[in-house]
Amino acid sequence: MEISGIISAIVIGIIIGVLGRLVVPGRQRIGILLTIVVGIVAALVGAAVADAFDVADTNGVDWIEWLIQIGLAAVGVAALDRSRGGRSRRTRARR
């Protein structure tokens, strides 16, 4: 992956993270910076997955790649929210 690909993955990752957060129902207890990091990771992993399945280079917009990236971001946001929520519930129960 070239430097321009990495920079575009970061910019797209910000958008992907926000879209992934919107897909997950309910209120998430993670910050926007963590959401952006999840989006960047999902964008990079999703691009690799799309490339592996040979759906990354199409004419026009790569809708399948975007869907893979948004899905990965939603899973990442939900997993982090669930892990953070579990800790806060346990600490409230101990008090």
C-alpha positions as CSV (number, residue, x, y, z in Angstrom):
1,M,0.0,0.0,0.0
2,E,1.4,3.4,-1.0
3,I,1.5,6.5,1.2
4,S,-1.4,8.0,-0.7
5,G,-3.4,4.8,0.0
6,I,-2.6,5.1,3.7
7,I,-3.6,8.8,3.8
8,S,-6.8,8.1,2.0
9,A,-7.5,5.2,4.4
10,I,-7.1,7.5,7.3
11,V,-9.5,10.1,5.9
12,I,-12.0,7.5,4.8
13,G,-11.5,5.8,8.2
14,I,-12.8,8.9,10.0
15,I,-16.0,8.7,7.8
16,I,-16.2,4.9,8.2
17,G,-15.9,5.1,12.0
18,V,-18.7,7.6,12.2
19,L,-20.9,5.6,9.8
20,G,-20.1,2.4,11.8
21,R,-21.2,4.2,15.0
22,L,-24.4,5.2,13.4
23,V,-25.2,1.7,12.3
24,V,-24.9,0.3,15.9
25,P,-28.3,0.9,17.7
26,G,-28.4,2.7,21.0
27,R,-26.0,5.0,22.7
28,Q,-22.3,4.0,22.6
29,R,-20.1,4.7,25.6
30,I,-16.9,5.3,23.6
31,G,-15.4,8.6,22.7
32,I,-15.1,10.1,19.2
33,L,-11.3,9.5,19.1
34,L,-11.7,5.8,19.7
35,T,-14.5,5.7,17.1
36,I,-12.1,7.3,14.6
37,V,-9.3,4.8,15.5
38,V,-11.8,1.9,15.0
39,G,-12.8,3.5,11.6
40,I,-9.2,3.8,10.5
41,V,-8.5,0.1,11.4
42,A,-11.7,-1.0,9.7
43,A,-10.8,1.0,6.6
44,L,-7.4,-0.6,6.4
45,V,-8.6,-4.2,7.1
46,G,-11.7,-3.7,4.9
47,A,-9.5,-2.6,2.0
48,A,-7.3,-5.7,2.5
49,V,-10.3,-8.0,2.6
50,A,-11.8,-6.4,-0.5
51,D,-8.5,-6.8,-2.3
52,A,-8.3,-10.4,-1.2
53,F,-11.8,-11.1,-2.7
54,D,-10.9,-9.1,-5.8
55,V,-13.7,-6.5,-5.4
56,A,-11.5,-3.5,-4.5
57,D,-10.7,-2.3,-8.1
58,T,-14.0,-1.6,-9.9
59,N,-15.1,1.2,-12.2
60,G,-16.7,3.9,-10.2
61,V,-17.4,3.8,-6.5
62,D,-16.3,0.6,-4.7
63,W,-19.6,-0.1,-2.9
64,I,-18.7,-3.6,-1.8
65,E,-15.5,-2.3,-0.2
66,W,-17.4,0.4,1.6
67,L,-19.9,-2.0,2.9
68,I,-17.2,-4.3,4.2
69,Q,-15.4,-1.4,5.9
70,I,-18.6,0.0,7.5
71,G,-19.6,-3.5,8.7
72,L,-16.1,-4.0,10.3
73,A,-16.4,-0.5,11.9
74,A,-19.8,-1.3,13.3
75,V,-18.5,-4.6,14.8
76,G,-15.5,-2.8,16.3
77,V,-17.7,0.0,17.8
78,A,-20.1,-2.6,19.2
79,A,-17.3,-4.7,20.7
80,L,-15.6,-1.7,22.3
81,D,-18.9,-0.4,23.6
82,R,-19.8,-3.8,25.1
83,S,-16.4,-4.2,26.7
84,R,-16.5,-0.7,28.2
85,G,-20.1,-1.2,29.4
86,G,-19.3,-4.5,31.1
87,R,-16.6,-2.9,33.2
88,S,-18.8,0.1,34.3
89,R,-21.7,-2.2,35.3
90,R,-19.4,-4.4,37.4
91,T,-17.8,-1.4,39.2
92,R,-21.3,0.0,39.9
93,A,-22.4,-3.3,41.4
94,R,-19.4,-3.4,43.8
95,R,-20.1,0.0,45.3
